[in-house]
C-alpha cells in the first residue's frame, strides 16, 4: 500500500511539472485538436516561448518527446533542441528523411513561429512507418492550432 501511495505522489509530482497550454488556451481543446489532426504514438509537439524556448505546451509522452532522432542533415537531435533553435530565429523548418537504415521508417520535422503569436514558437517530430512529410505536419498543426483557438483569424 505504501508503494502505491509513493507511486501516486510521484505521478502527481511529474504531472505538476508538465507544461499546460499557452495562456488563454484550453489544454484539453488543444490536445484534442492536435490528436485529431496529427495524433500518432510517434508524435511530439512542443510550443515554447520565443527567445527562451521555455516549453508552455507538450503533446506526446516523455519517451516520445525525449527521443534522439535523425535531424536529416547527418546529425541527430531532440524536439526540444529544435524548439530552442526555433525560439531564437522563428524560422520555419520542415524536413523529412529515413530514420531506419532500410528506409522502412521515416522522421518528419516541423517548426516555426505560431501564427498571430510573436511570443510563441513550435517544434514537432513524427517518426514511424507511415510518416507524412514535415511540410504536411506543419499544415496539419496550423489547422489544429486554429481549431483550438490558438491562431486567431
C-alpha positions in Angstrom: 0.0 0.0 0.0 2.8 2.4 0.9 4.4 1.7 -2.6 1.1 2.7 -4.2 1.0 6.0 -2.3 4.6 6.7 -3.3 3.9 6.0 -6.9 0.8 8.2 -6.9 2.7 11.0 -5.3 5.5 10.7 -7.9 2.9 10.7 -10.7 1.3 13.8 -9.3 4.7 15.4 -8.9 5.6 14.8 -12.5 2.2 15.9 -13.7 2.7 19.2 -11.8 5.9 19.7 -13.8 4.3 19.1 -17.1 3.5 22.2 -19.2 -0.1 23.2 -19.5 -1.1 25.3 -22.5 -0.4 28.8 -23.8 -2.1 31.5 -21.8 -5.8 31.7 -22.6 -6.0 28.3 -24.4 -7.8 25.3 -23.1 -5.3 22.4 -22.9 -7.9 19.8 -23.5 -9.1 21.5 -26.6 -5.6 21.9 -27.9 -4.8 18.2 -27.1 -7.9 17.1 -28.9 -7.2 19.3 -32.0 -3.6 18.1 -32.2 -4.6 14.5 -31.7 -7.3 14.7 -34.3 -5.0 16.1 -37.0 -1.6 14.6 -36.3 -2.1 12.3 -33.4 0.2 9.3 -33.5 2.1 7.5 -30.8 5.3 8.6 -32.5 4.4 12.3 -32.4 5.8 15.1 -30.2 4.7 18.7 -30.4 6.2 21.4 -28.3 5.1 25.0 -28.1 7.5 27.4 -26.4 8.3 31.0 -25.8 10.2 33.0 -28.4 13.7 33.8 -27.2 14.0 31.4 -24.3 12.4 28.3 -25.8 10.7 27.5 -22.4 8.1 24.9 -23.1 4.5 26.0 -22.4 2.7 23.0 -24.1 3.6 19.5 -24.9 1.7 16.8 -26.8 3.4 13.4 -26.5 4.9 11.3 -23.8 8.2 11.9 -22.1 9.6 9.0 -24.0 8.3 10.2 -27.4 9.4 13.8 -26.8 12.8 12.7 -25.4 13.9 10.5 -28.4 17.0 11.4 -30.3 16.2 11.1 -34.0 18.0 11.8 -37.3 18.0 15.5 -38.0 18.1 14.8 -41.8 21.5 16.6 -42.1 23.8 13.8 -40.9 23.3 14.8 -37.2 20.7 13.8 -34.6 18.5 15.9 -32.3 15.5 16.0 -30.0 12.4 18.0 -30.5 13.4 20.2 -27.5 16.7 21.0 -29.3 14.8 22.1 -32.4 12.5 24.2 -30.3 15.4 26.0 -28.7 16.9 26.8 -32.2 13.5 27.9 -33.5 12.9 30.1 -30.4 15.9 32.2 -31.4 15.2 32.6 -35.1 11.4 31.8 -35.5 12.5 30.4 -38.9 10.3 27.7 -40.3 11.9 24.2 -40.7 10.1 21.4 -42.5 12.2 18.3 -43.4 11.9 14.6 -43.7 14.3 11.6 -44.1 14.7 7.9 -43.4 15.0 7.1 -39.7 16.0 3.4 -40.2 18.8 2.0 -42.3 16.4 0.0 -44.5 14.2 3.1 -45.2 11.1 1.4 -43.7 10.7 4.2 -41.2 10.9 8.0 -41.6 11.1 11.0 -39.4 9.5 14.3 -40.2 10.3 17.6 -38.5 8.2 20.8 -38.5 9.0 24.0 -36.7 8.4 27.8 -36.8 6.6 30.7 -35.3 3.0 30.3 -34.1 0.9 32.4 -36.5 -0.6 35.5 -34.8 1.6 35.0 -31.7 5.0 36.6 -31.9 5.7 35.3 -28.4 5.3 31.6 -29.3 7.1 29.1 -31.5 6.6 25.4 -32.1 8.6 22.3 -32.9 7.3 18.9 -33.8 8.6 15.5 -34.9 6.8 12.4 -36.0 8.6 9.1 -36.6 7.2 5.9 -37.9 6.5 3.7 -40.9 3.8 5.9 -42.4 5.0 9.4 -41.5 3.9 12.2 -43.8 6.5 14.9 -44.8 7.3 17.7 -42.4 5.5 20.3 -44.5 2.3 18.3 -44.2 2.7 18.1 -40.4 3.3 21.9 -40.3 0.0 22.4 -42.3 -1.9 20.0 -40.0 -0.5 21.7 -36.9 -1.6 25.1 -38.2 -5.1 23.7 -38.6 -5.0 22.2 -35.1 -3.8 25.5 -33.6 -6.6 27.3 -35.4 -9.2 24.8 -34.3 -8.2 25.2 -30.7 -8.3 29.0 -30.9 -4.6 29.5 -30.7 -4.4 31.1 -34.1 -6.8 34.0 -34.5 -8.1 34.6 -38.0 
